[in-house]
Amino acid sequence: MIQVKSGDTVKVHYTGKLEDGTVFDSSAGRDPLEFKIGGGQVIKGFDTGVTGMAVKEKKTINIPVDEAYGQHRADMILEIPKAQFPEDIKPEEGHKLQLRQQNGQIMVVTVTKVADESVTLDANHHLAGKPLVFDLELVEIK
């Protein structure tokens, strides 16, 4: 039986959940996720969990925070004066915004608080600080 190894390109159906069972993403009703093992396209724990699987195999993996999106970092929370926002942008809690960093890269942030004079932005991934659970089914090894 052929098993997934580093460097293989695979197709996987998955359902991602939090520890309490809340589903945050799933490939159900869509094409399976295709990625290269060890290619840095998915979180480390997902890569590791798929490695060694055979086609049609199903399993559930538990991914600790450090192999998922990492710890929630306080240094990635920014407070910006409202005056620095363009006039056509009216930030509201829960909105996602894109900021251009000094190196030109785009960073997605979430508005977490709007005060009279400032806006608080969180640049952490929304799953940072959370262990994850994935139900997996290996569909194909290419």
N, CA, C and O atoms as a DFTB+ gen file, in Angstrom:
568 C
 N C O
     1  1       0.848      -1.180       0.000
     2  2       0.000       0.000       0.000
     3  2       0.896       1.246       0.000
     4  3       1.813       1.362       0.813
     5  1       0.620       2.160      -0.908
     6  2       1.406       3.391      -1.015
     7  2       0.945       4.372       0.058
     8  3      -0.250       4.599       0.242
     9  1       1.920       4.951       0.763
    10  2       1.621       5.927       1.811
    11  2       2.232       7.276       1.453
    12  3       3.250       7.353       0.766
    13  1       1.590       8.331       1.930
    14  2       2.054       9.699       1.667
    15  2       3.408       9.928       2.325
    16  3       3.631       9.560       3.478
    17  1       4.309      10.549       1.558
    18  2       5.622      10.926       2.089
    19  2       5.937      12.366       1.685
    20  3       5.270      12.940       0.824
    21  1       6.936      12.927       2.301
    22  2       7.343      14.301       2.008
    23  2       7.624      14.455       0.521
    24  3       8.278      13.609      -0.088
    25  1       7.124      15.542      -0.056
    26  2       7.316      15.829      -1.473
    27  2       6.152      15.387      -2.348
    28  3       6.028      15.834      -3.488
    29  1       5.285      14.495      -1.814
    30  2       4.108      14.064      -2.577
    31  2       3.092      15.195      -2.670
    32  3       2.973      16.010      -1.755
    33  1       2.361      15.237      -3.781
    34  2       1.209      16.123      -3.910
    35  2      -0.016      15.258      -3.649
    36  3      -0.172      14.183      -4.228
    37  1      -0.885      15.748      -2.766
    38  2      -2.039      14.964      -2.336
    39  2      -3.326      15.753      -2.491
    40  3      -3.316      16.978      -2.617
    41  1      -4.443      15.017      -2.480
    42  2      -5.767      15.621      -2.417
    43  2      -6.450      15.044      -1.182
    44  3      -6.488      13.830      -0.983
    45  1      -6.990      15.944      -0.357
    46  2      -7.566      15.549       0.926
    47  2      -8.905      16.238       1.136
    48  3      -9.032      17.443       0.920
    49  1      -9.909      15.464       1.562
    50  2     -11.138      16.062       2.073
    51  2     -10.940      16.231       3.579
    52  3     -10.333      15.386       4.236
    53  1     -11.459      17.328       4.109
    54  2     -11.239      17.612       5.531
    55  2     -12.428      18.360       6.123
    56  3     -13.208      19.006       5.423
    57  1     -12.529      18.245       7.422
    58  2     -13.403      19.108       8.211
    59  2     -12.561      19.583       9.389
    60  3     -12.059      18.772      10.168
    61  1     -12.408      20.895       9.515
    62  2     -11.637      21.485      10.603
    63  2     -12.566      21.954      11.704
    64  3     -13.563      22.629      11.448
    65  1     -12.226      21.587      12.943
    66  2     -13.072      21.928      14.093
    67  2     -12.221      22.455      15.238
    68  3     -11.020      22.200      15.327
    69  1     -12.890      23.198      16.106
    70  2     -12.282      23.565      17.372
    71  2     -12.507      22.398      18.327
    72  3     -13.264      21.478      18.018
    73  1     -11.853      22.433      19.485
    74  2     -11.988      21.335      20.442
    75  2     -13.427      21.128      20.916
    76  3     -13.796      20.019      21.302
    77  1     -14.241      22.183      20.890
    78  2     -15.638      22.055      21.337
    79  2     -16.551      21.512      20.237
    80  3     -17.759      21.390      20.440
    81  1     -15.976      21.184      19.064
    82  2     -16.754      20.619      17.970
    83  2     -17.244      21.630      16.950
    84  3     -17.819      21.244      15.932
    85  1     -17.028      22.929      17.202
    86  2     -17.435      23.969      16.260
    87  2     -16.635      23.838      14.965
    88  3     -15.405      23.869      14.988
    89  1     -17.331      23.692      13.838
    90  2     -16.669      23.566      12.535
    91  2     -16.287      24.958      12.032
    92  3     -17.128      25.856      11.988
    93  1     -15.018      25.139      11.654
    94  2     -14.578      26.430      11.115
    95  2     -14.291      26.362       9.622
    96  3     -14.208      27.402       8.968
    97  1     -14.135      25.154       9.062
    98  2     -13.904      25.026       7.631
    99  2     -14.105      23.569       7.229
   100  3     -13.914      22.661       8.038
   101  1     -14.489      23.355       5.983
   102  2     -14.690      22.001       5.480
   103  2     -14.622      22.019       3.964
   104  3     -14.992      23.001       3.320
   105  1     -14.142      20.918       3.407
   106  2     -14.137      20.779       1.953
   107  2     -15.410      20.100       1.460
   108  3     -15.550      19.866       0.259
   109  1     -16.334      19.781       2.350
   110  2     -17.589      19.123       1.964
   111  2     -18.301      19.969       0.913
   112  3     -18.466      21.177       1.080
   113  1     -18.717      19.320      -0.164
   114  2     -19.403      20.026      -1.246
   115  2     -18.473      20.771      -2.183
   116  3     -18.928      21.446      -3.106
   117  1     -17.172      20.655      -1.952
   118  2     -16.168      21.316      -2.796
   119  2     -15.153      20.277      -3.254
   120  3     -15.193      19.121      -2.833
   121  1     -14.252      20.701      -4.113
   122  2     -13.149      19.834      -4.499
   123  2     -12.255      19.625      -3.288
   124  3     -12.175      20.496      -2.422
   125  1     -11.577      18.473      -3.216
   126  2     -10.657      18.258      -2.106
   127  2      -9.490      19.251      -2.168
   128  3      -9.162      19.779      -3.231
   129  1      -8.884      19.488      -1.029
   130  2      -7.721      20.364      -0.932
   131  2      -6.520      19.653      -1.546
   132  3      -6.228      18.508      -1.200
   133  1      -5.829      20.329      -2.451
   134  2      -4.622      19.774      -3.070
   135  2      -3.421      20.571      -2.599
   136  3      -3.424      21.801      -2.655
   137  1      -2.388      19.868      -2.132
   138  2      -1.163      20.541      -1.680
   139  2       0.009      19.572      -1.695
   140  3      -0.173      18.357      -1.770
   141  1       1.207      20.125      -1.623
   142  2       2.436      19.333      -1.612
   143  2       2.893      19.173      -0.166
   144  3       3.034      20.155       0.563
   145  1       3.120      17.938       0.238
   146  2       3.588      17.658       1.596
   147  2       4.970      18.296       1.775
   148  3       5.881      18.063       0.981
   149  1       5.105      19.098       2.822
   150  2       6.372      19.780       3.096
   151  2       6.563      21.040       2.290
   152  3       7.624      21.661       2.359
   153  1       5.554      21.437       1.519
   154  2       5.681      22.611       0.650
   155  2       5.318      23.925       1.319
   156  3       5.386      24.980       0.689
   157  1       4.933      23.874       2.587
   158  2       4.603      25.098       3.308
   159  2       3.260      25.691       2.912
   160  3       3.005      26.865       3.181
   161  1       2.403      24.909       2.284
   162  2       1.113      25.417       1.822
   163  2       0.021      25.285       2.878
   164  3      -1.001      25.967       2.801
   165  1       0.227      24.421       3.853
   166  2      -0.735      24.219       4.941
   167  2       0.013      24.292       6.266
   168  3       1.244      24.277       6.296
   169  1      -0.737      24.370       7.357
   170  2      -0.083      24.429       8.663
   171  2       0.693      23.131       8.921
   172  3       0.353      22.074       8.391
   173  1       1.726      23.234       9.734
   174  2       2.634      22.111       9.978
   175  2       1.904      20.861      10.453
   176  3       2.171      19.766       9.958
   177  1       0.996      21.007      11.398
   178  2       0.295      19.859      11.944
   179  2      -0.573      19.137      10.928
   180  3      -0.776      17.927      11.030
   181  1      -1.089      19.874       9.944
   182  2      -1.896      19.265       8.876
   183  2      -0.988      18.422       7.987
   184  3      -1.313      17.280       7.662
   185  1       0.158      18.996       7.592
   186  2       1.164      18.277       6.805
   187  2       1.549      16.968       7.505
   188  3       1.531      15.894       6.904
   189  1       1.893      17.089       8.774
   190  2       2.326      15.937       9.561
   191  2       1.216      14.895       9.661
   192  3       1.478      13.695       9.570
   193  1      -0.014      15.348       9.847
   194  2      -1.147      14.439       9.995
   195  2      -1.453      13.640       8.743
   196  3      -1.903      12.499       8.839
   197  1      -1.221      14.208       7.581
   198  2      -1.500      13.522       6.320
   199  2      -0.370      12.552       5.954
   200  3      -0.605      11.533       5.304
   201  1       0.844      12.874       6.372
   202  2       1.998      12.021       6.077
   203  2       1.761      10.618       6.639
   204  3       1.394      10.455       7.803
   205  1       1.976       9.625       5.805
   206  2       1.800       8.232       6.212
   207  2       0.429       7.662       5.896
   208  3       0.218       6.459       6.045
   209  1      -0.516       8.501       5.460
   210  2      -1.846       8.008       5.109
   211  2      -1.832       7.308       3.750
   212  3      -0.968       7.570       2.913
   213  1      -2.796       6.420       3.548
   214  2      -2.987       5.733       2.266
   215  2      -4.295       6.220       1.651
   216  3      -5.181       6.694       2.362
   217  1      -4.415       6.103       0.333
   218  2      -5.631       6.537      -0.369
   219  2      -6.850       5.828       0.231
   220  3      -6.814       4.630       0.512
   221  1      -7.926       6.594       0.420
   222  2      -9.204       6.183       1.006
   223  2      -9.168       6.058       2.530
   224  3     -10.196       5.785       3.150
   225  1      -7.992       6.255       3.138
   226  2      -7.894       6.193       4.595
   227  2      -8.547       7.435       5.197
   228  3      -8.452       8.536       4.654
   229  1      -9.215       7.226       6.338
   230  2      -9.819       8.322       7.087
   231  2      -9.241       8.316       8.487
   232  3      -8.985       7.258       9.063
   233  1      -9.035       9.516       9.035
   234  2      -8.581       9.606      10.419
   235  2      -8.845      11.000      10.960
   236  3      -9.092      11.942      10.206
   237  1      -8.790      11.112      12.270
   238  2      -8.936      12.392      12.957
   239  2      -7.595      12.731      13.590
   240  3      -6.966      11.896      14.240
   241  1      -7.167      13.989      13.383
   242  2      -5.903      14.435      13.977
   243  2      -6.170      15.623      14.895
   244  3      -7.067      16.429      14.645
   245  1      -5.381      15.718      15.953
   246  2      -5.425      16.846      16.889
   247  2      -4.145      17.631      16.702
   248  3      -3.049      17.083      16.817
   249  1      -4.282      18.910      16.415
   250  2      -3.114      19.750      16.141
   251  2      -2.944      20.758      17.279
   252  3      -3.823      21.590      17.507
   253  1      -1.810      20.686      17.996
   254  2      -1.578      21.657      19.060
   255  2      -1.352      23.060      18.485
   256  3      -1.001      23.213      17.315
   257  1      -1.554      24.058      19.311
   258  2      -1.446      25.463      18.916
   259  2      -0.160      25.755      18.138
   260  3      -0.198      26.425      17.106
   261  1       0.973      25.255      18.631
   262  2       2.258      25.580      18.010
   263  2       2.457      24.941      16.638
   264  3       3.361      25.339      15.903
   265  1       1.623      23.948      16.277
   266  2       1.694      23.349      14.948
   267  2       0.507      23.781      14.092
   268  3       0.321      23.303      12.973
   269  1      -0.298      24.706      14.648
   270  2      -1.448      25.256      13.922
   271  2      -1.091      26.695      13.530
   272  3      -0.210      26.911      12.698
   273  1      -1.770      27.672      14.125
   274  2      -1.512      29.080      13.792
   275  2      -0.724      29.807      14.861
   276  3      -0.633      31.034      14.838
   277  1      -0.152      29.062      15.801
   278  2       0.693      29.646      16.826
   279  2      -0.102      30.306      17.943
   280  3      -1.333      30.346      17.929
   281  1       0.642      30.816      18.902
   282  2       0.045      31.498      20.041
   283  2      -0.528      32.850      19.607
   284  3      -0.036      33.467      18.663
   285  1      -1.557      33.296      20.298
   286  2      -2.096      34.645      20.076
   287  2      -1.058      35.606      20.640
   288  3      -0.677      35.493      21.805
   289  1      -0.598      36.546      19.826
   290  2       0.488      37.448      20.231
   291  2      -0.022      38.863      20.479
   292  3      -0.653      39.471      19.614
   293  1       0.260      39.373      21.664
   294  2      -0.144      40.732      22.037
   295  2       0.542      41.775      21.158
   296  3      -0.019      42.844      20.919
   297  1       1.758      41.477      20.673
   298  2       2.486      42.452      19.850
   299  2       1.880      42.605      18.454
   300  3       2.330      43.444      17.674
   301  1       0.865      41.802      18.136
   302  2       0.198      41.917      16.837
   303  2      -1.136      42.645      16.955
   304  3      -1.949      42.630      16.031
   305  1      -1.348      43.279      18.097
   306  2      -2.536      44.113      18.291
   307  2      -2.078      45.568      18.217
   308  3      -1.170      45.988      18.934
   309  1      -2.719      46.313      17.346
   310  2      -2.300      47.688      17.067
   311  2      -3.424      48.658      17.399
   312  3      -4.594      48.378      17.135
   313  1      -3.070      49.788      17.975
   314  2      -4.047      50.850      18.194
   315  2      -3.657      52.012      17.290
   316  3      -2.562      52.563      17.402
   317  1      -4.567      52.373      16.397
   318  2      -4.306      53.392      15.377
   319  2      -5.235      54.580      15.604
   320  3      -6.434      54.397      15.815
   321  1      -4.689      55.804      15.563
   322  2      -5.576      56.964      15.654
   323  2      -6.573      56.982      14.494
   324  3      -6.204      56.722      13.349
   325  1      -7.834      57.290      14.795
   326  2      -8.862      57.347      13.748
   327  2      -8.483      58.306      12.633
   328  3      -8.842      58.092      11.475
   329  1      -7.766      59.354      12.976
   330  2      -7.381      60.370      12.004
   331  2      -6.494      59.795      10.891
   332  3      -6.384      60.395       9.822
   333  1      -5.859      58.637      11.133
   334  2      -4.983      58.043      10.122
   335  2      -5.758      57.235       9.071
   336  3      -5.187      56.824       8.061
   337  1      -7.043      57.010       9.304
   338  2      -7.852      56.270       8.341
   339  2      -8.321      57.219       7.241
   340  3      -8.659      58.371       7.512
   341  1      -8.341      56.729       5.992
   342  2      -8.908      57.549       4.917
   343  2     -10.373      57.857       5.225
   344  3     -11.052      57.060       5.873
   345  1     -10.859      59.003       4.766
   346  2     -12.225      59.438       5.069
   347  2     -13.286      58.461       4.588
   348  3     -14.357      58.371       5.187
   349  1     -13.001      57.718       3.503
   350  2     -14.001      56.800       2.957
   351  2     -14.066      55.457       3.694
   352  3     -14.904      54.616       3.368
   353  1     -13.190      55.248       4.682
   354  2     -13.210      54.005       5.457
   355  2     -13.759      54.297       6.846
   356  3     -13.198      55.087       7.605
   357  1     -14.862      53.645       7.156
   358  2     -15.515      53.781       8.462
   359  2     -15.380      52.442       9.181
   360  3     -16.222      51.562       9.002
   361  1     -14.328      52.274       9.996
   362  2     -14.107      50.979      10.640
   363  2     -15.210      50.615      11.632
   364  3     -15.695      51.456      12.389
   365  1     -15.593      49.333      11.605
   366  2     -16.569      48.791      12.541
   367  2     -16.026      47.484      13.092
   368  3     -15.325      46.753      12.392
   369  1     -16.349      47.188      14.351
   370  2     -15.884      45.948      14.968
   371  2     -16.252      44.751      14.105
   372  3     -17.374      44.645      13.610
   373  1     -15.281      43.846      13.930
   374  2     -15.483      42.642      13.137
   375  2     -15.064      42.783      11.682
   376  3     -14.868      41.781      10.994
   377  1     -14.923      44.024      11.203
   378  2     -14.502      44.221       9.808
   379  2     -13.064      43.762       9.623
   380  3     -12.237      43.869      10.529
   381  1     -12.787      43.248       8.428
   382  2     -11.430      42.876       8.037
   383  2     -10.896      43.983       7.135
   384  3     -11.596      44.457       6.239
   385  1      -9.669      44.387       7.374
   386  2      -9.013      45.415       6.578
   387  2      -7.665      44.896       6.103
   388  3      -7.097      43.979       6.696
   389  1      -7.161      45.486       5.036
   390  2      -5.831      45.155       4.552
   391  2      -4.919      46.353       4.777
   392  3      -5.249      47.482       4.413
   393  1      -3.768      46.087       5.381
   394  2      -2.762      47.124       5.582
   395  2      -1.533      46.767       4.774
   396  3      -1.142      45.601       4.706
   397  1      -0.928      47.763       4.165
   398  2       0.329      47.529       3.446
   399  2       1.470      47.805       4.418
   400  3       1.589      48.897       4.974
   401  1       2.310      46.781       4.610
   402  2       3.448      46.924       5.502
   403  2       4.566      47.711       4.822
   404  3       4.516      47.948       3.615
   405  1       5.564      48.112       5.589
   406  2       6.668      48.885       5.026
   407  2       7.403      48.133       3.926
   408  3       7.959      48.751       3.018
   409  1       7.410      46.785       4.000
   410  2       8.093      45.991       2.978
   411  2       7.210      45.737       1.756
   412  3       7.612      45.036       0.827
   413  1       5.993      46.317       1.764
   414  2       5.090      46.190       0.628
   415  2       4.099      45.038       0.738
   416  3       3.141      44.975      -0.033
   417  1       4.312      44.130       1.679
   418  2       3.393      43.009       1.838
   419  2       2.075      43.470       2.446
   420  3       2.019      44.445       3.194
   421  1       1.013      42.739       2.103
   422  2      -0.320      43.044       2.616
   423  2      -0.575      42.204       3.865
   424  3      -0.292      41.006       3.880
   425  1      -1.107      42.831       4.905
   426  2      -1.445      42.154       6.146
   427  2      -2.938      42.354       6.391
   428  3      -3.438      43.479       6.358
   429  1      -3.646      41.249       6.639
   430  2      -5.070      41.322       6.943
   431  2      -5.226      41.471       8.454
   432  3      -4.630      40.724       9.230
   433  1      -6.037      42.449       8.858
   434  2      -6.282      42.699      10.277
   435  2      -7.790      42.727      10.525
   436  3      -8.582      42.959       9.613
   437  1      -8.163      42.487      11.777
   438  2      -9.563      42.539      12.169
   439  2      -9.757      43.706      13.127
   440  3      -8.983      43.872      14.069
   441  1     -10.779      44.507      12.892
   442  2     -11.107      45.605      13.797
   443  2     -11.742      44.983      15.042
   444  3     -12.776      44.320      14.952
   445  1     -11.117      45.201      16.208
   446  2     -11.638      44.607      17.439
   447  2     -12.282      45.628      18.372
   448  3     -13.045      45.265      19.267
   449  1     -11.966      46.919      18.158
   450  2     -12.560      47.954      19.012
   451  2     -12.506      49.281      18.277
   452  3     -11.499      49.621      17.656
   453  1     -13.603      50.029      18.352
   454  2     -13.648      51.372      17.782
   455  2     -13.982      52.322      18.930
   456  3     -15.061      52.250      19.519
   457  1     -13.042      53.206      19.236
   458  2     -13.243      54.201      20.289
   459  2     -13.397      55.574      19.639
   460  3     -13.337      55.696      18.416
   461  1     -13.595      56.602      20.456
   462  2     -13.788      57.946      19.916
   463  2     -12.602      58.424      19.073
   464  3     -12.786      59.010      18.006
   465  1     -11.387      58.169      19.560
   466  2     -10.203      58.699      18.888
   467  2      -9.310      57.645      18.247
   468  3      -8.371      57.990      17.530
   469  1      -9.588      56.347      18.496
   470  2      -8.692      55.308      17.988
   471  2      -9.457      54.055      17.560
   472  3     -10.630      53.866      17.882
   473  1      -8.741      53.213      16.825
   474  2      -9.268      51.934      16.364
   475  2      -8.240      50.867      16.730
   476  3      -7.049      51.033      16.465
   477  1      -8.699      49.765      17.343
   478  2      -7.808      48.664      17.686
   479  2      -7.927      47.588      16.621
   480  3      -9.025      47.158      16.268
   481  1      -6.767      47.161      16.113
   482  2      -6.684      46.158      15.051
   483  2      -5.914      44.942      15.556
   484  3      -4.926      45.079      16.278
   485  1      -6.369      43.762      15.176
   486  2      -5.690      42.524      15.564
   487  2      -5.185      41.842      14.304
   488  3      -5.968      41.470      13.430
   489  1      -3.854      41.680      14.215
   490  2      -3.239      41.051      13.048
   491  2      -3.023      39.549      13.240
   492  3      -2.498      38.888      12.344
   493  1      -3.418      39.001      14.388
   494  2      -3.320      37.557      14.604
   495  2      -4.301      36.835      13.684
   496  3      -5.366      37.369      13.373
   497  1      -3.953      35.635      13.250
   498  2      -4.896      34.788      12.520
   499  2      -6.049      34.502      13.466
   500  3      -5.829      34.363      14.669
   501  1      -7.275      34.410      12.958
   502  2      -8.434      34.225      13.836
   503  2      -8.411      32.888      14.586
   504  3      -9.155      32.708      15.550
   505  1      -7.565      31.954      14.151
   506  2      -7.443      30.677      14.865
   507  2      -6.174      30.601      15.717
   508  3      -5.867      29.548      16.274
   509  1      -5.441      31.705      15.822
   510  2      -4.242      31.730      16.669
   511  2      -4.640      31.449      18.116
   512  3      -5.668      31.925      18.600
   513  1      -3.807      30.668      18.791
   514  2      -4.042      30.358      20.197
   515  2      -5.018      29.219      20.425
   516  3      -5.377      28.925      21.565
   517  1      -5.455      28.567      19.333
   518  2      -6.457      27.501      19.464
   519  2      -5.914      26.178      18.919
   520  3      -5.410      26.123      17.797
   521  1      -6.021      25.112      19.721
   522  2      -5.712      23.791      19.168
   523  2      -6.826      23.402      18.200
   524  3      -7.982      23.773      18.402
   525  1      -6.486      22.663      17.158
   526  2      -7.444      22.334      16.105
   527  2      -7.610      20.822      15.955
   528  3      -6.708      20.050      16.279
   529  1      -8.766      20.421      15.463
   530  2      -9.074      19.016      15.200
   531  2      -9.508      18.920      13.737
   532  3     -10.340      19.702      13.278
   533  1      -8.941      17.962      13.012
   534  2      -9.316      17.759      11.616
   535  2      -9.720      16.317      11.379
   536  3      -9.011      15.390      11.770
   537  1     -10.866      16.133      10.734
   538  2     -11.254      14.832      10.208
   539  2     -10.747      14.822       8.768
   540  3     -11.079      15.710       7.983
   541  1      -9.946      13.823       8.423
   542  2      -9.299      13.750       7.124
   543  2      -9.701      12.515       6.343
   544  3      -9.981      11.463       6.918
   545  1      -9.726      12.654       5.028
   546  2      -9.851      11.504       4.125
   547  2      -8.917      11.747       2.959
   548  3      -9.078      12.718       2.220
   549  1      -7.940      10.870       2.791
   550  2      -7.008      11.001       1.678
   551  2      -7.658      10.496       0.404
   552  3      -8.041       9.329       0.312
   553  1      -7.781      11.376      -0.576
   554  2      -8.468      11.068      -1.834
   555  2      -7.483      10.579      -2.893
   556  3      -7.784       9.653      -3.648
   557  1      -6.298      11.208      -2.948
   558  2      -5.367      10.892      -4.035
   559  2      -3.951      11.277      -3.652
   560  3      -3.718      12.271      -2.965
   561  1      -2.994      10.451      -4.120
   562  2      -1.566      10.796      -4.072
   563  2      -1.148      10.943      -5.519
   564  3      -1.295      10.008      -6.306
   565  1      -0.628      12.107      -5.881
   566  2      -0.243      12.339      -7.288
   567  2       1.223      12.030      -7.497
   568  3       1.730      12.165      -8.611
